[in-house]
Amino acid sequence: MAGQDEPRDLAALVVPQAGWLERAEDPWEPYRLVDQAGTLVGPVAAFLRDLQASGRPETTLRAYAIALLRWFRFLWATGVPWDQATRAEARDFSRWIQIAVKPGRAGGPGDAARAGAAAAWAGVPNPVTGKAPPGSGYAPATVTHSESILRGFYDFHLETGTGPIVNPFPLARGRRGRAHAHHNPMEPYRGERSGRYRPRLARRAPHHIPEEKFNELFAALGSHRDRALVAFWVSTGARASELLGLSRRDADPGQQLIAVIRKGTRHLQQLPASPDAFVWLRLYQAQMHGLVPAGPDDPLWMTCGIWPPTG
């Protein structure tokens, strides 16, 4: 265990893929983080229960558990118990996650030596959308998300008296309380860092596809169903998973609305859609008439394998 003033050799540190995340068929405990011996990690289980009580969906619990698994693997590699972690471990973990090669992305023996450059290298952007391909390191958004989760994890155990008396992940210097705590709604938000070991994210322009490329893509779609799906996706901004979960009662052509269950809140929300999207939906439904169930609770979309696609 390295002290506050004793540097840890992160270049020689090997973080094994110890422990794992289990998907449990239990609504009261949907995810279980276990150590290398297969034993439930109690502090993480207690934290996930608290998140579930505050209304977080299962997808959020999974994301938090994955971030905590990275942290516990780092602690297991350094030999530091979770409740004895100090600012030195938090600092070194924040350095490590920004430089290390993501598991499964190492392509050869030279990757470790190039890890620092690889983590910052965004690759060659897509010439059409401008989106960069995933690099071999952790994305900056993953790093900032991880810092927020770990600070919240230790805040929870600090409040319950089951963890260290000082949060290893401190707030930024000069900060007291949450960001924008006394913000004047008449003034623009200032850039405030919440965590000391939270890197700044660069402002990125929204990804887009040129109009002519979108027209080429739309023309290449092989069925009315796919054209309707893409038209709804573009005009509503809904996630693909939200659109694919629609039932027939969720589409309201008269009001030009669709009702989706939002990924985060799990609440039903109506979204306005374009008239073109409903035209393609009607063509798709006319084509499928008599071939698939058409009750109000039946799925709105069917797989192409049960009917011949049209050009």
VOBA-1610 file (N, C-alpha, C; in pm, whole numbers, padded with zeros to 5 digits, always signed):
BEGIN
Met+00085-00120+00000Met+00000+00000+00000Met+00088+00123+00000Ala+00066+00211-00100Ala+00148+00331-00111Ala+00092+00440-00020Gly+00182+00516+00041Gly+00139+00626+00124Gly+00107+00749+00042Gln+00066+00856+00111Gln+00029+00978+00042Gln+00147+01034-00037Asp+00269+01021+00015Asp+00386+01079-00050Asp+00468+00976-00124Glu+00430+00851-00117Glu+00505+00745-00184Glu+00440+00715-00319Pro+00508+00743-00430Pro+00445+00723-00561Pro+00422+00575-00589Arg+00311+00545-00649Arg+00278+00409-00688Arg+00321+00389-00833Asp+00384+00278-00861Asp+00431+00249-00996Asp+00314+00199-01079Leu+00242+00292-01140Leu+00125+00254-01218Leu+00162+00183-01348Ala+00283+00211-01398Ala+00325+00144-01521Ala+00342-00006-01500Ala+00381-00045-01380Ala+00401-00188-01351Ala+00278-00252-01290Leu+00175-00172-01262Leu+00056-00226-01197Leu-00026-00307-01296Val-00057-00429-01260Val-00142-00516-01341Val-00277-00529-01270Val-00381-00485-01338Val-00516-00493-01282Val-00587-00612-01347Pro-00595-00725-01278Pro-00656-00844-01339Pro-00807-00830-01350Gln-00866-00910-01436Gln-01011-00911-01453Gln-01074-00998-01344Ala-01055-00954-01220Ala-01106-01029-01105Ala-01249-00985-01077Gly-01328-01078-01026Gly-01466-01048-00995Gly-01549-01031-01121Trp-01679-01021-01102Trp-01766-01003-01218Trp-01901-00951-01172Leu-01982-00912-01269Leu-02115-00862-01242Leu-02216-00966-01286Glu-02303-01006-01195Glu-02403-01108-01223Glu-02538-01043-01249Arg-02606-01092-01351Arg-02745-01051-01375Arg-02834-01151-01303Ala-02898-01106-01198Ala-02981-01194-01115Ala-03128-01181-01157Glu-03197-01293-01157Glu-03340-01293-01187Glu-03418-01260-01061Asp-03389-01144-01005Asp-03450-01102-00881Asp-03480-00952-00890Pro-03608-00913-00893Pro-03638-00770-00907Pro-03588-00686-00790Trp-03564-00749-00674Trp-03515-00675-00559Trp-03364-00657-00563Glu-03297-00736-00642Glu-03151-00727-00655Glu-03113-00770-00797Pro-03141-00685-00895Pro-03121-00726-01035Pro-02975-00751-01073Tyr-02882-00684-01005Tyr-02740-00703-01037Tyr-02662-00725-00908Arg-02568-00819-00915Arg-02485-00853-00799Arg-02338-00847-00840Leu-02261-00767-00769Leu-02117-00761-00792Leu-02050-00857-00696Val-01973-00951-00750Val-01907-01051-00667Val-01756-01041-00687Asp-01680-01085-00587Asp-01535-01080-00595Asp-01482-01205-00663Gln-01348-01220-00664Gln-01285-01332-00734Gln-01324-01468-00677Ala-01370-01470-00553Ala-01413-01595-00491Ala-01562-01622-00512Gly-01630-01532-00581Gly-01773-01548-00603Gly-01858-01499-00489Thr-01799-01422-00395Thr-01871-01371-00279Thr-01928-01233-00310Leu-02051-01211-00269Leu-02116-01082-00292Leu-02038-00970-00223Val-02015-00861-00294Val-01949-00743-00237Val-02055-00661-00167Gly-02062-00673-00035Gly-02169-00613+00043Gly-02182-00462+00030Pro-02072-00385+00035Pro-02085-00239+00025Pro-02149-00194-00106Val-02119-00264-00214Val-02180-00229-00342Val-02327-00267-00343Ala-02361-00382-00287Ala-02501-00425-00281Ala-02585-00325-00203Ala-02532-00273-00092Ala-02606-00175-00011Ala-02626-00046-00090Phe-02525-00005-00164Phe-02535+00117-00243Phe-02637+00102-00356Leu-02637-00014-00422Leu-02733-00038-00530Leu-02876-00042-00476Arg-02894-00096-00356Arg-03028-00096-00296Arg-03076+00046-00271Asp-02986+00133-00228Asp-03021+00272-00204Asp-03057+00341-00335Leu-02985+00310-00442Leu-03017+00367-00573Leu-03153+00319-00620Gln-03182+00191-00600Gln-03311+00138-00641Gln-03424+00206-00565Ala-03402+00233-00436Ala-03504+00300-00356Ala-03532+00441-00404Ser-03432+00504-00467Ser-03451+00641-00517Ser-03508+00643-00658Gly-03548+00525-00709Gly-03618+00520-00836Gly-03529+00502-00958Arg-03403+00464-00938Arg-03315+00445-01053Arg-03354+00316-01126Pro-03356+00319-01260Pro-03391+00197-01335Pro-03278+00097-01333Glu-03307-00024-01379Glu-03207-00131-01378Glu-03087-00096-01465Thr-03108-00024-01573Thr-02996+00014-01658Thr-02897+00102-01584Thr-02949+00190-01497Thr-02860+00275-01417Thr-02786+00192-01313Leu-02856+00098-01251Leu-02789+00012-01153Leu-02674-00065-01219Arg-02696-00112-01340Arg-02592-00185-01411Arg-02473-00095-01440Ala-02498+00027-01488Ala-02390+00119-01520Ala-02309+00154-01395Tyr-02377+00175-01283Tyr-02306+00205-01158Tyr-02224+00085-01111Ala-02282-00034-01124Ala-02210-00153-01079Ala-02085-00177-01164Ile-02091-00150-01293Ile-01974-00168-01379Ile-01863-00071-01338Ala-01899+00054-01310Ala-01799+00151-01266Ala-01737+00109-01132Leu-01818+00057-01042Leu-01766+00012-00913Leu-01680-00113-00929Leu-01711-00198-01026Leu-01628-00315-01050Leu-01488-00273-01095Arg-01478-00172-01178Arg-01346-00121-01218Arg-01268-00073-01097Trp-01335+00001-01008Trp-01270+00055-00889Trp-01224-00057-00797Phe-01309-00156-00772Phe-01272-00265-00682Phe-01160-00349-00742Arg-01158-00368-00872Arg-01047-00440-00934Arg-00915-00366-00914Phe-00919-00233-00923Phe-00800-00153-00898Phe-00755-00169-00753Leu-00849-00164-00660Leu-00815-00179-00518Leu-00761-00319-00489Trp-00822-00422-00549Trp-00772-00558-00528Trp-00630-00571-00581Ala-00600-00505-00692Ala-00465-00512-00749Ala-00363-00441-00661Thr-00405-00334-00593Thr-00313-00260-00508Thr-00310-00312-00365Gly-00405-00400-00331Gly-00406-00455-00196Gly-00463-00362-00092Val-00545-00266-00133Val-00603-00170-00039Val-00750-00203-00017Pro-00794-00226+00107Pro-00938-00248+00131Pro-01018-00125+00092Trp-01142-00147+00049Trp-01223-00036-00001Trp-01246+00072+00104Asp-01259+00031+00231Asp-01288+00128+00336Asp-01162+00190+00394Gln-01046+00155+00338Gln-00921+00220+00378Gln-00860+00300+00263Ala-00936+00313+00154Ala-00887+00392+00040Ala-00876+00538+00079Thr-00770+00601+00034Thr-00746+00742+00065Thr-00743+00821-00066Arg-00714+00948-00052Arg-00705+01033-00170Arg-00595+00987-00264Ala-00494+00920-00210Ala-00386+00870-00295Ala-00438+00763-00390Glu-00522+00672-00339Glu-00579+00569-00427Glu-00674+00630-00529Ala-00755+00728-00486Ala-00845+00794-00580Ala-00767+00867-00688Arg-00662+00933-00650Arg-00578+01004-00747Arg-00515+00907-00845Asp-00458+00798-00793Asp-00391+00702-00882Asp-00490+00630-00972Phe-00608+00600-00919Phe-00710+00538-01004Phe-00751+00633-01115Ser-00766+00761-01084Ser-00804+00859-01185Ser-00696+00874-01291Arg-00571+00860-01252Arg-00462+00861-01350Arg-00464+00733-01434Trp-00485+00621-01366Trp-00481+00492-01435Trp-00592+00480-01539Ile-00715+00520-01504Ile-00826+00500-01596Ile-00815+00590-01719Gln-00742+00700-01707Gln-00723+00788-01822Gln-00611+00742-01914Ile-00528+00649-01868Ile-00412+00606-01946Ile-00420+00459-01986Ala-00485+00377-01905Ala-00484+00232-01927Ala-00556+00194-02055Val-00516+00081-02111Val-00585+00021-02225Val-00707-00054-02174Lys-00820-00029-02237Lys-00943-00096-02194Lys-00931-00246-02216Pro-00981-00328-02122Pro-00974-00473-02139Pro-01039-00517-02270Gly-00968-00607-02340Gly-01020-00657-02466Gly-00984-00573-02585Arg-00918-00456-02562Arg-00881-00370-02673Arg-00733-00379-02706Ala-00656-00452-02625Ala-00512-00462-02651Ala-00489-00549-02772Gly-00427-00491-02873Gly-00407-00565-02996Gly-00269-00626-03009Gly-00178-00595-02921Gly-00045-00649-02933Gly+00042-00605-02818Pro+00165-00655-02812Pro+00251-00623-02698Pro+00291-00477-02692Gly+00282-00405-02802Gly+00320-00264-02800Gly+00212-00172-02749Asp+00093-00226-02724Asp-00018-00140-02683Asp+00006-00078-02546Ala+00065-00152-02456Ala+00086-00099-02321Ala+00178+00022-02326Ala+00281+00018-02411Ala+00373+00130-02420Ala+00306+00251-02485Arg+00207+00225-02569Arg+00140+00334-02638Arg+00009+00371-02570Ala-00013+00319-02449Ala-00143+00337-02385Ala-00176+00484-02362Gly-00078+00563-02318Gly-00106+00703-02290Gly-00152+00777-02413Ala-00084+00753-02524Ala-00126+00819-02647Ala-00257+00763-02697Ala-00280+00633-02676Ala-00402+00571-02725Ala-00524+00623-02653Ala-00509+00651-02524Ala-00625+00699-02448Ala-00670+00836-02496Ala-00572+00920-02538Ala-00607+01053-02583Ala-00638+01057-02732Trp-00595+00954-02806Trp-00615+00953-02951Trp-00758+00917-02983Ala-00822+00999-03062Ala-00963+00977-03093Ala-00982+00902-03223Gly-00872+00872-03296Gly-00886+00800-03421Gly-00927+00892-03534Val-00945+00834-03649Val-00985+00910-03767Val-01136+00920-03769Pro-01192+01042-03770Pro-01338+01055-03765Pro-01404+00997-03889Asn-01527+00955-03873Asn-01607+00911-03986Asn-01623+01027-04083Pro-01589+01008-04212Pro-01595+01121-04306Pro-01735+01174-04329Val-01838+01094-04297Val-01976+01138-04320Val-02034+01204-04197Thr-02025+01138-04081Thr-02089+01188-03959Thr-01995+01270-03871Gly-01864+01256-03889Gly-01769+01324-03803Gly-01746+01255-03671Lys-01808+01138-03650Lys-01794+01066-03524Lys-01664+00986-03524Ala-01590+00996-03413Ala-01464+00923-03401Ala-01490+00780-03358Pro-01410+00685-03406Pro-01427+00547-03362Pro-01377+00529-03219Pro-01420+00424-03150Pro-01372+00403-03013Pro-01223+00375-03012Gly-01152+00437-02921Gly-01009+00413-02907Gly-00981+00293-02819Ser-00856+00271-02787Ser-00820+00156-02704Ser-00830+00186-02555Gly-00846+00313-02520Gly-00859+00350-02380Gly-01002+00385-02343Tyr-01021+00423-02219Tyr-01153+00464-02173Tyr-01187+00603-02225Ala-01309+00622-02268Ala-01353+00751-02321Ala-01358+00855-02209Pro-01334+00983-02239Pro-01342+01086-02135Pro-01476+01088-02063Ala-01585+01061-02135Ala-01716+01059-02069Ala-01725+00945-01969Thr-01661+00832-01998Thr-01658+00720-01904Thr-01580+00757-01778Val-01471+00830-01796Val-01387+00871-01683Val-01465+00966-01590Thr-01532+01064-01647Thr-01607+01159-01564Thr-01726+01091-01497His-01792+01002-01569His-01905+00929-01510His-01858+00843-01394Ser-01743+00778-01411Ser-01689+00693-01306Ser-01657+00776-01181Glu-01600+00893-01199Glu-01566+00977-01084Glu-01691+01017-01006Ser-01797+01050-01077Ser-01921+01088-01010Ser-01980+00971-00932Ile-01976+00852-00990Ile-02031+00734-00924Ile-01952+00701-00798Leu-01821+00704-00808Leu-01739+00667-00693Leu-01750+00770-00581Arg-01761+00896-00616Arg-01780+00998-00512Arg-01915+00977-00444Gly-02019+00944-00522Gly-02148+00916-00463Gly-02149+00791-00378Phe-02073+00690-00420Phe-02062+00566-00343Phe-02003+00593-00204Tyr-01897+00672-00198Tyr-01835+00700-00069Tyr-01916+00801+00012Asp-01988+00891-00055Asp-02078+00980+00018Asp-02186+00899+00089Phe-02239+00797+00019Phe-02342+00712+00080Phe-02289+00642+00204His-02171+00583+00195His-02117+00510+00310His-02067+00605+00418Leu-02034+00728+00381Leu-01999+00827+00482Leu-02122+00865+00564Glu-02236+00879+00496Glu-02360+00914+00567Glu-02408+00801+00656Thr-02391+00677+00610Thr-02439+00563+00689Thr-02338+00517+00793Gly-02219+00573+00791Gly-02118+00536+00889Gly-02054+00401+00864Thr-02058+00354+00740Thr-02002+00222+00708Thr-01875+00230+00624Gly-01826+00350+00598Gly-01707+00365+00517Gly-01606+00456+00583Pro-01507+00501+00508Pro-01408+00593+00565Pro-01472+00726+00604Ile-01410+00794+00698Ile-01468+00920+00746Ile-01440+01036+00652Val-01354+01014+00553Val-01324+01116+00452Val-01344+01053+00315Asn-01416+01121+00228Asn-01439+01070+00094Asn-01309+01075+00016Pro-01261+00961-00039Pro-01137+00964-00116Pro-01145+01050-00242Phe-01267+01070-00293Phe-01287+01150-00413Phe-01339+01287-00372Pro-01251+01383-00355Pro-01292+01513-00299Pro-01356+01602-00406Leu-01422+01706-00357Leu-01471+01810-00447Leu-01354+01892-00498Ala-01379+01967-00604Ala-01273+02053-00659Ala-01231+02156-00556Arg-01108+02199-00564Arg-01056+02298-00470Arg-01140+02425-00476Gly-01175+02475-00358Gly-01255+02596-00351Gly-01404+02572-00360Arg-01444+02447-00384Arg-01587+02415-00395Arg-01643+02377-00260Arg-01764+02423-00234Arg-01838+02383-00116Arg-01981+02351-00161Gly-02021+02227-00151Gly-02154+02190-00195Gly-02159+02159-00343Arg-02280+02139-00394Arg-02297+02095-00531Arg-02274+02210-00629Ala-02252+02174-00754Ala-02231+02273-00858Ala-02359+02353-00882His-02344+02483-00910His-02456+02573-00942His-02561+02577-00830Ala-02516+02565-00705Ala-02611+02559-00594Ala-02692+02688-00582His-02632+02802-00613His-02701+02931-00599His-02705+03003-00734His-02734+02928-00837His-02734+02985-00971His-02852+03077-00994Asn-02826+03193-01051Asn-02932+03287-01089Asn-02990+03243-01222Pro-03119+03209-01227Pro-03175+03159-01353Pro-03172+03261-01466Met-03149+03389-01436Met-03141+03492-01539Met-03003+03502-01602Glu-02907+03426-01548Glu-02770+03432-01598Glu-02730+03296-01654Pro-02637+03293-01750Pro-02592+03164-01806Pro-02510+03086-01703Tyr-02510+02955-01719Tyr-02431+02870-01630Tyr-02282+02890-01655Arg-02208+02891-01548Arg-02062+02895-01559Arg-02008+02753-01555Gly-01891+02736-01613Gly-01827+02605-01610Gly-01769+02577-01473Glu-01833+02489-01397Glu-01786+02456-01262Glu-01755+02307-01255Arg-01636+02275-01208Arg-01600+02136-01187Arg-01652+02092-01051Ser-01709+01974-01046Ser-01760+01925-00919Ser-01656+01843-00845Gly-01586+01754-00915Gly-01487+01669-00852Gly-01344+01711-00885Arg-01255+01696-00789Arg-01116+01735-00811Arg-01051+01646-00917Tyr-01086+01519-00919Tyr-01024+01427-01014Tyr-01117+01400-01133Arg-01199+01497-01162Arg-01292+01487-01275Arg-01236+01568-01391Pro-01194+01504-01499Pro-01137+01580-01612Pro-01243+01663-01681Arg-01198+01769-01745Arg-01290+01854-01820Arg-01321+01788-01954Leu-01447+01795-01993Leu-01488+01742-02123Leu-01493+01855-02224Ala-01437+01828-02340Ala-01439+01928-02446Ala-01580+01939-02503Arg-01618+02060-02539Arg-01747+02080-02604Arg-01741+02024-02745Arg-01835+01937-02778Arg-01834+01875-02910Arg-01955+01920-02991Ala-01932+01939-03118Ala-02043+01972-03207Ala-02129+01847-03225Pro-02260+01862-03233Pro-02346+01744-03251Pro-02311+01669-03380His-02313+01538-03372His-02290+01458-03492His-02408+01474-03586His-02380+01473-03713His-02486+01489-03811His-02448+01414-03938Ile-02546+01395-04022Ile-02525+01330-04150Ile-02578+01425-04256Pro-02502+01453-04362Pro-02550+01545-04466Pro-02682+01498-04527Glu-02759+01594-04573Glu-02892+01565-04627Glu-02887+01463-04740Glu-02790+01480-04830Glu-02783+01389-04944Glu-02748+01246-04900Lys-02664+01234-04797Lys-02630+01100-04747Lys-02750+01035-04678Phe-02828+01116-04606Phe-02948+01060-04543Phe-03047+01013-04649Asn-03061+01091-04757Asn-03152+01049-04865Asn-03105+00918-04927Glu-02973+00902-04943Glu-02920+00776-04996Glu-02951+00660-04901Leu-02933+00684-04772Leu-02961+00581-04673Leu-03109+00543-04675Phe-03196+00643-04678Phe-03339+00616-04674Phe-03384+00540-04798Ala-03325+00576-04913Ala-03363+00508-05038Ala-03316+00364-05039Ala-03212+00334-04961Ala-03158+00197-04960Ala-03233+00105-04865Leu-03322+00160-04783Leu-03399+00076-04691Leu-03492-00015-04769Gly-03502-00141-04724Gly-03569-00241-04804Gly-03714-00268-04770Ser-03774-00196-04678Ser-03912-00225-04642Ser-03978-00099-04587His-04112-00098-04594His-04188+00012-04536His-04167+00019-04386Arg-04152-00097-04322Arg-04128-00098-04178Arg-04001-00022-04143Asp-03893-00049-04214Asp-03767+00019-04186Asp-03776+00168-04215Arg-03848+00204-04322Arg-03863+00346-04353Arg-03943+00416-04244Ala-04047+00349-04194Ala-04126+00408-04085Ala-04041+00423-03959Leu-03964+00321-03925Leu-03881+00328-03806Leu-03780+00443-03813Val-03712+00456-03926Val-03613+00562-03940Val-03681+00699-03937Ala-03797+00711-04002Ala-03868+00839-04001Ala-03910+00877-03860Phe-03958+00782-03781Phe-03993+00812-03642Phe-03869+00846-03560Trp-03762+00773-03583Trp-03638+00796-03507Trp-03585+00936-03531Val-03586+00981-03656Val-03532+01113-03690Val-03625+01224-03640Ser-03755+01206-03656Ser-03847+01316-03625Ser-03879+01329-03476Thr-03866+01219-03399Thr-03899+01227-03256Thr-03777+01239-03166Gly-03663+01190-03213Gly-03544+01189-03126Gly-03549+01079-03022Ala-03643+00987-03031Ala-03652+00877-02935Ala-03539+00778-02956Arg-03503+00707-02851Arg-03402+00602-02862Arg-03458+00485-02941Ala-03366+00410-03001Ala-03409+00293-03079Ala-03484+00194-02991Ser-03437+00171-02868Ser-03504+00076-02779Ser-03644+00123-02743Glu-03663+00255-02733Glu-03795+00309-02701Glu-03892+00289-02818Leu-03842+00307-02940Leu-03927+00288-03058Leu-03962+00141-03078Leu-03863+00054-03057Leu-03888-00088-03081Leu-03985-00148-02980Gly-04003-00082-02866Gly-04095-00133-02765Gly-04238-00084-02781Leu-04269-00015-02891Leu-04403+00039-02909Leu-04505-00072-02934Ser-04625-00051-02882Ser-04739-00134-02919Ser-04829-00054-03013Arg-04926-00119-03071Arg-05009-00052-03171Arg-05088+00064-03111Arg-05127+00054-02984Arg-05203+00161-02922Arg-05118+00286-02898Asp-04985+00272-02904Asp-04897+00385-02875Asp-04884+00483-02990Ala-04930+00447-03108Ala-04924+00536-03224Ala-05059+00603-03243Asp-05060+00736-03245Asp-05184+00813-03261Asp-05173+00899-03387Pro-05213+00845-03503Pro-05200+00923-03627Pro-05282+01052-03625Gly-05398+01050-03558Gly-05481+01169-03556Gly-05412+01287-03492Gln-05342+01263-03381Gln-05271+01369-03310Gln-05125+01380-03354Gln-05082+01289-03443Gln-04943+01286-03489Gln-04847+01269-03370Leu-04885+01175-03280Leu-04805+01150-03160Leu-04777+01001-03146Ile-04664+00970-03084Ile-04637+00835-03039Ile-04605+00841-02889Ala-04638+00736-02817Ala-04614+00730-02673Ala-04506+00627-02645Val-04394+00672-02589Val-04281+00583-02561Val-04255+00580-02411Ile-04199+00470-02364Ile-04154+00459-02225Ile-04009+00503-02220Arg-03982+00613-02152Arg-03848+00671-02151Arg-03751+00580-02077Lys-03631+00576-02128Lys-03530+00485-02074Lys-03494+00517-01929Gly-03480+00646-01897Gly-03436+00681-01763Gly-03545+00675-01659Thr-03657+00743-01684Thr-03762+00753-01583Thr-03859+00637-01587Arg-03867+00563-01699Arg-03963+00456-01722Arg-04105+00509-01723His-04121+00638-01749His-04252+00699-01759His-04295+00703-01905Leu-04427+00698-01927Leu-04482+00708-02061Leu-04483+00855-02103Gln-04430+00882-02220Gln-04423+01020-02269Gln-04465+01025-02415Gln-04550+01120-02450Gln-04591+01139-02588Gln-04493+01230-02660Leu-04459+01191-02782Leu-04366+01267-02863Leu-04429+01298-02998Pro-04417+01422-03046Pro-04469+01454-03179Pro-04380+01393-03287Ala-04441+01343-03392Ala-04368+01282-03503Ala-04411+01349-03633Ser-04331+01329-03735Ser-04358+01393-03864Ser-04472+01323-03937Pro-04546+01396-04021Pro-04650+01331-04102Pro-04596+01219-04190Asp-04474+01238-04243Asp-04416+01135-04329Asp-04400+01003-04254Ala-04364+01011-04126Ala-04345+00889-04048Ala-04476+00811-04040Phe-04588+00881-04023Phe-04717+00812-04014Phe-04763+00760-04151Val-04720+00828-04259Val-04751+00776-04392Val-04682+00642-04414Trp-04552+00635-04379Trp-04479+00508-04394Trp-04535+00401-04300Leu-04578+00442-04181Leu-04639+00346-04088Leu-04768+00290-04147Arg-04849+00376-04208Arg-04975+00328-04266Arg-04949+00233-04382Leu-04849+00263-04464Leu-04814+00173-04574Leu-04768+00037-04520Tyr-04692+00041-04413Tyr-04643-00084-04352Tyr-04760-00164-04295Gln-04852-00097-04227Gln-04966-00167-04168Gln-05059-00223-04276Ala-05076-00149-04386Ala-05158-00200-04496Ala-05095-00324-04558Gln-04965-00325-04566Gln-04894-00439-04623Gln-04905-00562-04533Met-04908-00540-04402Met-04911-00650-04307Met-05051-00691-04265His-05152-00625-04321His-05290-00651-04280His-05325-00798-04303Gly-05375-00862-04199Gly-05415-01001-04207Gly-05303-01101-04189Leu-05179-01053-04181Leu-05064-01142-04165Leu-05014-01149-04022Val-05042-01046-03944Val-04992-01041-03806Val-05105-00997-03715Pro-05098-01026-03585Pro-05199-00978-03491Pro-05208-00827-03493Ala-05329-00774-03482Ala-05350-00630-03493Ala-05426-00574-03374Gly-05413-00638-03257Gly-05478-00586-03137Gly-05405-00464-03084Pro-05471-00385-03000Pro-05407-00263-02948Pro-05284-00289-02864Asp-05277-00405-02801Asp-05160-00436-02717Asp-05053-00517-02790Asp-05075-00547-02917Asp-04976-00622-02994Asp-04862-00531-03037Pro-04745-00588-03060Pro-04630-00505-03102Pro-04658-00430-03231Leu-04607-00308-03238Leu-04625-00229-03360Leu-04537-00278-03473Trp-04420-00333-03437Trp-04323-00377-03538Trp-04307-00528-03533Met-04297-00588-03650Met-04271-00730-03663Met-04143-00751-03743Thr-04077-00865-03720Thr-03953-00892-03792Thr-03983-00922-03937Cys-03885-00891-04021Cys-03904-00909-04165Cys-03907-01056-04204Gly-03862-01145-04115Gly-03853-01286-04152Gly-03988-01351-04173Ile-04097-01287-04126Ile-04227-01351-04140Ile-04303-01301-04261Trp-04240-01215-04339Trp-04311-01168-04459Trp-04205-01125-04560Pro-04235-01129-04690Pro-04135-01090-04790Pro-04118-00939-04795Pro-03996-00888-04782Pro-03975-00743-04786Pro-04007-00688-04924Thr-04043-00561-04925Thr-04074-00494-05051Thr-03964-00396-05086Gly-03949-00367-05207Gly-03849-00273-05249Gly-03897-00130-05240
//
